[in-house]
């Protein structure tokens, strides 16, 4: 067995992956993200992620940051549309130190008003940086286009207006609602026994009381097919096209994952890269992406190119999508696509932090941890018929949305 699952009386779940290594990776995933933010408070989930590192009842900012970094460890966090994740990597002798810090910042943060105002300026700088990166901005704007009437739509960083309105009271209400043990999963991979892990987790989290957490996540409606072109002070044209897709537990998720990897996934041999970049030489980066959420998903293709080459590149992409709709994948090509995907997943296992975060999210999303063998079997079970059906669903012309950032002629 490559993992153990513990559940404390307060509902906190723990997934432990024992491994023979001097390095430990640990993460705490909280089941709350930007889609849980109330109107007028967009950006609060990400803002709280920043503020967790500022001050607690026991530590000031320097003490929080130095708690792990003084022993050579790495501590960080991120926010997504549905999760907040805190993670750390450290020598295996420092597990108690790391878990102690996790408990402190998650449950004892004080969110002082001076730190709140100071951190607003940091987020505003982050928003400005994002706006200066069209390849990032277009991805967020495209998701907003697909999920315009849903909490999934707005930017993770929030808006300047909403950010300005955030205060200690609003933050405390949001934290009280979602930062509860039953709404969290702790992941640990390292060289310990199960009893060692259980003893440490019980010590720091066992006596923590939990309140019931209710998520009100309205499923987004099917997006209307549309094409939007916006001008930006940029040199290249940037394109995003795609539509909503399957949620995490959908039976067609794996065929779409295989198809996505084949079309524009990792590596230079993806079908779109070979066509648009290698054969025609008109895009430095072209890639596809499929993200599954709890009740929906999104499939997208991105590329950037010179303005005058954009229409040709777009036509090539649409031509490739048409091929997947019109003709089933041959047995040799299908086998190659599966082998490539399985190999990439196997290599990704070497990144132990990514592995434990994936296992932790599995437990959060599915209620169990999917083993690599189970994942490989799911990939092997995908048929050409499955992929053809998915292509005709997701790539149907009347479902495709397109967002374009074009260079403005008066750019400075």
C-alpha positions, -999 to 999 in steps of 0.1 A, spaced: 0 0 0 15 33 -10 -6 55 13 -25 56 45 -56 76 54 -64 90 88 -95 108 99 -95 127 132 -126 131 153 -130 167 142 -132 156 105 -97 165 94 -84 140 70 -48 130 65 -31 112 36 3 98 44 26 85 17 57 68 33 89 71 13 126 65 20 139 100 16 157 126 37 133 152 24 97 155 35 69 173 16 37 184 34 7 203 23 -26 215 37 -54 219 12 -84 239 23 -116 234 3 -122 270 -5 -113 292 -34 -124 322 -54 -157 306 -65 -167 307 -28 -163 345 -26 -194 366 -20 -202 394 -44 -182 426 -35 -154 406 -20 -137 392 -50 -101 383 -42 -107 376 -5 -96 339 -7 -63 348 -23 -59 378 0 -63 356 31 -37 332 17 -12 361 18 -23 373 53 -18 338 69 19 345 69 17 379 86 9 374 122 -5 349 146 -13 348 183 22 333 189 44 347 161 51 378 141 58 378 104 96 372 108 90 344 132 65 327 108 89 330 78 119 319 97 103 290 114 111 268 84 135 288 64 161 289 92 164 251 88 167 254 50 131 245 43 108 260 16 74 274 25 48 286 1 11 288 -8 -13 293 -37 -50 298 -43 -71 284 -71 -108 286 -81 -117 259 -55 -87 254 -32 -62 272 -10 -30 252 -5 -1 257 19 29 235 13 64 230 26 95 209 18 121 202 46 145 177 61 126 148 75 137 157 111 116 188 110 81 174 106 70 186 140 82 221 133 63 222 100 30 208 114 32 232 143 35 261 119 7 249 97 -16 247 127 -5 282 139 -11 301 107 -43 283 98 -60 286 131 -43 314 150 -38 342 124 -48 375 138 -51 395 106 -40 429 120 -53 460 103 -19 474 95 -9 442 77 -41 442 58 -35 476 44 1 469 37 -7 436 18 -33 454 -3 -5 473 -20 14 440 -26 -17 425 -43 -22 456 -64 14 452 -76 6 416 -84 -25 427 -104 -3 451 -124 22 424 -131 -5 401 -143 -19 428 -166 16 432 -181 16 395 -191 -9 390 -219 -4 352 -220 -16 351 -184 -43 378 -186 -59 362 -216 -63 329 -198 -81 345 -169 -102 367 -192 -112 336 -212 -123 317 -181 -143 348 -171 -159 346 -206 -168 309 -203 -181 312 -167 -193 348 -168 -224 342 -145 -205 320 -121 -181 324 -92 -156 305 -114 -154 334 -137 -137 362 -119 -99 366 -115 -82 349 -85 -65 382 -76 -99 400 -74 -106 436 -84 -90 468 -71 -124 480 -59 -132 449 -40 -97 446 -26 -100 482 -12 -132 472 6 -117 442 25 -113 446 62 -106 426 93 -143 418 99 -149 405 64 -118 384 65 -127 369 99 -162 360 87 -148 342 56 -121 324 77 -146 313 103 -169 299 76 -144 279 56 -112 273 77 -125 244 96 -108 210 101 -136 191 83 -129 213 53 -92 205 51 -70 176 41 -34 173 52 -9 155 30 25 142 41 51 122 22 83 112 41 103 86 60 81 80 90 60 53 104 22 57 105 23 59 143 48 88 142 26 107 118 -5 100 138 11 112 170 22 145 156 -10 152 138 -31 144 169 -9 166 190 -14 197 169 -49 192 153 -66 165 175 -81 190 200 -92 215 174 -130 218 172 -147 219 139 -179 236 126 -199 223 97 -190 238 63 -216 243 36 -205 253 1 -230 271 -21 -215 265 -55 -239 272 -83 -230 252 -115 -223 276 -144 -246 276 -174 -235 264 -208 -216 294 -224 -228 309 -256 -205 305 -286 -189 339 -292 -158 356 -305 -144 386 -287 -115 407 -299 -98 432 -276 -69 456 -283 -40 457 -259 -6 476 -259 13 445 -270 34 433 -299 20 399 -305 -16 387 -310 -27 362 -284 -55 337 -289 -76 315 -266 -103 292 -278 -124 265 -262 -154 258 -241 -167 243 -208 -159 206 -203 -163 177 -179 -161 178 -141 -137 158 -119 -158 127 -115 -173 125 -151 -169 92 -170 -155 111 -200 -128 129 -181 -101 105 -189 -107 103 -227 -106 141 -227 -73 141 -208 -58 117 -233 -71 138 -262 -58 170 -246 -24 156 -241 -23 143 -276 -34 177 -291 -14 202 -271 0 187 -239 35 185 -226 64 181 -250 73 193 -285 56 163 -302 20 174 -296 -2 175 -327 -8 212 -326 29 220 -320 40 199 -348 15 215 -372 16 252 -362 51 256 -350 72 230 -366 55 227 -400 44 263 -405 67 282 -381 40 307 -370 38 303 -332 65 300 -306 41 286 -280 9 267 -288 -7 245 -261 -40 231 -249 -52 227 -214 -81 208 -196 -90 218 -161 -117 198 -142 -136 214 -114 -160 198 -90 -191 204 -112 -177 215 -145 -145 220 -164 -128 240 -191 -109 231 -223 -88 257 -240 -61 262 -267 -37 291 -265 -12 304 -289 6 337 -296 19 348 -329 25 379 -351 -7 398 -358 -7 391 -395 -3 353 -390 -30 350 -364 -58 341 -389 -38 314 -405 -28 298 -372 -64 299 -361 -75 282 -393 -49 255 -387 -61 249 -352 -97 246 -364 -86 222 -391 -70 199 -366 -101 200 -343 -122 191 -374 -100 160 -380 -105 147 -345 -143 151 -350 -144 135 -385 -120 105 -381 -114 81 -352 -78 78 -340 -60 47 -354 -48 20 -331 -11 28 -335 -17 65 -329 -39 58 -299 -13 34 -284 14 61 -288 -9 87 -272 -15 65 -242 22 55 -238 32 92 -239 6 102 -213 15 73 -190 52 81 -193 47 117 -184 27 108 -154 54 84 -143 81 111 -146 59 135 -127 59 111 -98 95 121 -92 82 155 -81 71 143 -46 55 176 -37 33 175 -68 25 139 -60 14 145 -24 -7 175 -34 -24 154 -61 -31 127 -35 -45 152 -11 -68 167 -37 -79 132 -47 -91 126 -11 -108 160 -11 -125 156 -44 -132 119 -47 -132 107 -11 -103 83 -18 -67 84 -32 -63 70 -67 -32 49 -71 -9 52 -101 -19 17 -113 -56 27 -112 -48 58 -132 -28 38 -157 -56 13 -161 -80 41 -168 -58 55 -195 -54 20 -211 -91 16 -211 -97 46 -233 -108 36 -268 -108 54 -301 -146 56 -299 -143 73 -265 -120 100 -279 -141 105 -310 -173 110 -290 -155 135 -267 -141 154 -297 -175 157 -313 -189 170 -280 -162 194 -268 -150 205 -302 -184 211 -318 -182 243 -338 -213 258 -321 -196 254 -287 -162 270 -294 -156 304 -279 -127 326 -290 -109 354 -273 -82 375 -291 -59 401 -278 -47 422 -307 -19 448 -307 -32 484 -306 -17 506 -333 -11 534 -307 8 512 -283 38 529 -266 
